[in-house]
Amino acid sequence: LYFAVASAKVPSGSGVSGLLGRFSILALYSTFMLTLGRVLRWLLTGMAYRVPLETIRDTSRLLQHVADIKLARAEGDLVVEEELYWELINIYQSPELIRRVTSAEPEAPLTSSAAM
């Protein structure tokens, strides 16, 4: 069984036909897949850190905290302003605190049923 393959010369012009003439399909596919992988990685990078901030239910307590910081600065009480600022930073650094501060319903006090 013999195969005879005949093909015309590859055009060396500009455009897609010229590009295909200089590079193999494998090289183009590899370049496309690497580019697609980098774009997807760029889109998904840091998503685990953004989820707690994007799922905040009620931001009114956080906004009140920021308003308190502004009020302390306006009154010139820089010690209270700094304390409130670091408290706000601690809230944003802890997903548990964010969930507790921004929950719509107040949390029930912790009671032990074993003590009863």
C-alpha positions, -999 to 999 in steps of 0.1 A, spaced: 0 0 0 16 33 -12 4 68 -6 13 96 -29 9 131 -15 11 162 -37 8 197 -24 13 232 -37 39 254 -23 29 272 9 23 309 2 48 331 19 25 361 19 11 380 49 -19 370 69 -29 336 82 -16 316 53 19 331 57 18 324 94 8 288 89 36 284 64 62 295 89 49 277 120 35 242 125 0 236 137 15 221 169 33 253 177 2 274 171 -19 250 192 7 251 220 8 289 220 -30 291 220 -33 267 249 -6 284 270 -22 318 264 -56 304 274 -41 289 305 -25 321 316 -57 341 310 -77 316 331 -51 317 359 -52 355 359 -90 355 361 -91 329 389 -61 341 410 -71 353 445 -106 340 442 -104 322 475 -95 356 492 -123 374 475 -152 350 484 -156 362 520 -157 398 509 -181 392 480 -206 372 501 -212 399 528 -249 401 536 -253 433 556 -226 460 554 -244 486 576 -222 477 607 -190 480 587 -202 514 572 -210 526 607 -175 516 618 -160 536 590 -182 566 599 -170 563 635 -134 564 623 -142 596 603 -159 611 633 -130 604 656 -106 620 630 -129 651 627 -129 655 665 -92 652 666 -92 621 688 -64 603 670 -60 576 697 -96 564 692 -93 567 655 -63 544 654 -80 519 677 -110 518 655 -88 516 624 -69 486 636 -102 470 647 -115 474 612 -83 459 597 -87 429 621 -123 424 609 -113 424 573 -84 399 579 -106 373 596 -134 356 576 -150 345 608 -152 381 621 -165 393 587 -193 367 589 -201 376 625 -201 414 620 -221 413 587 -247 387 596 -282 400 592 -295 384 624 -278 389 658 -260 358 671 -275 339 700 -253 338 731 -233 306 735 -248 284 762 -238 249 772 -265 223 774 -242 201 795 -243 226 823 -280 222 828 
